[in-house]
Amino acid sequence: METNTTGTASGSSARERRITVVTGAGTGIGRATARTLAGEGAHVLAVGRRPEPLRETADGHDGVQALAADVTCAEGRTQIAHAVRERGGGLDVLVNNAGIVRSSRLGTCTEDDLTAQLATNLTAPVLLTQALLAPLRAARGVVVNISAALGQRGWPGASVYAASKAGLDTLTRSWAVELAAEGVRVVGVAPGATETPIGEHQGLSREQREEVRRWQLAATPAGRVGRPEEVARMVTQLAAPAQEFVTGAVVPVDGGAMVR
């Protein structure tokens, strides 16, 4: 385990701040969300598999603590749960953001491609939320699932990714009903095309990334891609205590792609 305690508090002083966990916090939407929540006064556990990007997320941002852990394995989830318990036992906000995409069409998708995407995008949110359910109940907390707006439409070449994100939206609605009586809210944010390194992470060449970007722009009425900070602001707003009557909603942040 590797942590970065820059700017964090400990003991009772830490619990005075809202305790939050953000997965996939090393880059992109996860990094922006961790920093935005911390800017609102939260103590953020920024979770990811790679220590160096997490250190960059935390660097210079009071309240962000890097926690290197793999959400797809039991050991990583236990590590996260232990870190939450150390901060007072309650969890105010869990952001299930970690996700991967493997571009392939039906006929070329391998079992490894399928397994990896489902493990990160769908199975991990289920098992991590389950592992953190007690502290979420204790704090009457909020779960925010990050899906994908275009997952609700045909997505040729990335059908498994789209299906995993559509499944996450179904979990959002189902959990909202299951947990409402216990005071736990569950909401979703569905970004459209956003400026993140996800294309590089899946190994696309520059030419391939440019082709994907052209397709995304053609499908986005706003005529541009989003910024991670725009998605992060929506996460922060939905997770705020003032939104206590909002649960089960999946809000697109997509420049109008869903209504095109």
N, C-alpha and C positions, 0 to 999 in steps of 0.2 A: 504494500500500500504506500502511496505517496501523497502527501498533502502539502498545501501551501497555506499558511495561516496568516498571510499578509492582511492586516486591517480587520481581523476578526476579534470578537469578544469571546469570553468563556464564562462558564458557570451561569449564575442567575442573570447576569447582564446580557448574555447571549439570548436567553429565553425572552427577554423584554422585546426583542426584535422578532418579526415573523420568520419562522424557520421554513426554508424552501429547498427543494431538490430539483435540479434541472439536468436531465440526461442529454447526452450528445452536445455538451457545452464547450467543446474545444474550438469550434468554428461556427460560422454562419448564424442561423437562427438561434441555436442554443447559446452561443456566446453572447449575442445581443440580448437575449432574454435574461441571462444571468446578470449581466451588467445593469439592465434596466430595472429589474427587481431590486437589486442592491441599491440602486440610486433612489428607490422609493423607501429605503430603510430596512429592507429584509436582510437576514443572514442567509447567504446562498451557498449550498453545496453544489459546486459545478462538477458534474460527473462525466467522465469519458474514459476511453481506453488508453489514450496517449498522453503521458505526463506533460510534454513540452507545450502543446497547444493549450492545455489547461492552465499552465503557468502564465501563458500570455493572456488568457481570459481574465485571470485574477490580478495580474500586474497593474498596480495603480488604482484598483477599484476596491474601495473599502467595503467590507462585508462579503466579498467573494472568496470562498475557500475551495481550492482544487482538490478533487478526490478521484484518483485514478482507480477505476473499477469497471469491470465488464458486466453490463446488465444482462447479457445472455447466459451467464453461468451463475449457479447457486452461490458460489463463494463471493462473487461480486455483489450480488443482491444482499447477502448477509452483511457484507462490509458497509454497504450504504445504510442498512437498518441500524447497525451498531453506531455509526456516525450520528444518526438522528437521535438515538437514545442518549448519547453523550451530551446532547444540547438541550436536554430537558424533557424528552419523551414525547413531545407533541410535534406534529408536522402540519404546518399551515397550508403549504402549496407543494404539489408534486407536478412537475411538467415532464410528461413522457414525450421527449423530442427525438431521441436517438432513432436514426433510420438509415437504411442503405438501399440503393437501387442497382440492379444488374440488368442492363438493357439486353433484351433478346426477344425474338418472336417465337410464337408457338411453332414447334418443330426444331428449334435450336436451343431452347431453354434446358439447361442441365439440372439434374437433381440437386447438385450443390448450389446452383443459383437459386432454386426454389427454397431450399432449406435455409440458406443464409438470410434471405429477405424475410421469410416468415418468422424466423427466430428473433431477429432484431426488431422488426416493425410491428409484430403482432403478439408473439409469445412473451417477449420480454416485458412489454407494458402490463400484460395480465399478471405475470408472476411478481414483478416489482411492486405493483399496486397492492397486490395481495400481501406481500411481505411488509408493506408499510401501512396496512389498513388500521392496525391498532393506534399508532400515533396520529393518523388522519382522523380517526373517530374522536380521539382525546381532544384534538384541537378544533373539531368541527371544520375540517380543512376542505381544500379544493383540489381536484385532479383536473389538469389541463392536458388533453391529448392533442398532439400536433399531427394532423393527417395531411391531406393534399386535395385542393379544390378539383384538380383535373382527375382525381381518382373517382369522381362521380360521373365521368364521361369516358368514352372510348379512348384508350391510350395505346395505340399500336406500338409495339416494340418494348413496352414496359408494363405488360398486362399484370404480371404477378405483383409488381410494386403497387400498381393502382388498386388491385384487389386487396392487398394487405392494408392499405390506407382506408379503403371503404369499410373493411372489417373493423378497423379502429373506430370509425364513426359509429358503427353499430354498438360496439362496446360502450362508447360514450353515452349513448341513449339508454342502453340497458342498465348500466351502473347508476345512472342518474336516478332511475326508478328504484333500484335495489337499495340505494344508500340514503335516499332523501329523508327517511324517517329518523336516521341517525345524525342528521345535520351535515352530512358530507355532500358537497356539490361536485358534479362532474360536467365539464364543458369541453368543447373542442375548438381548435382554430385550424382552418384549412387554407394554407398558403397556396397561391398560384406560383407562376414563375418568379423566382427570387434569386438575387445575386448571391449565390453561395458556391463553395468549391465542390459540390456534390458530383458534378461532371468529371472533375479531375480525380476525385476519389474512386469513381467507378472505372477509371482508366481510359476515358475517351480522349482521342486525339484533339488537337486544336480545331481541325477541320470538322470533326464530328460535333464538337461543342458548339461551333458556329452554326451548324445545320440545325441542331436542337434549338438554339436561341432563335433562329429565324422562324421555326415552327411555333415556338412559344409566343413570339411577338404577334404573329398572324392570328393567334387564338386569344389575344388579350386586347379588349377594346380600348383600354387606357393607353396602349401603344408603347408601353415600357415594361421592364421587369421591376419587381418590388425590391425594397431594401430590407435586410433582416430586422432593422430597427422598427420598421412599420409593423411587422408581425409581432415583434416583442412588445410593442405598445398595446396591441390588442390582447395579448396574453395577460399583461399586467392589469389592464382594465377589467377583464373577465374574472381575474383572481382576486380583485379587491373586495374587502368586506362590504362595501357599499352595494355590490351586485349580488347580495345574498338571495335574491328571488330568481336568479338566472341559473338554471340547471338543465342539462339535456340538450342544450343548443350547440350546434357546430357552425361557427361563423367563418365565412370565406374572407380572405384578405388576398384578392386575386386580380384586381384591376378590371373586374367585370367578366372574367373568363367563364364563370358558371352560368351567366345569363346571356351569353352570346348566342 
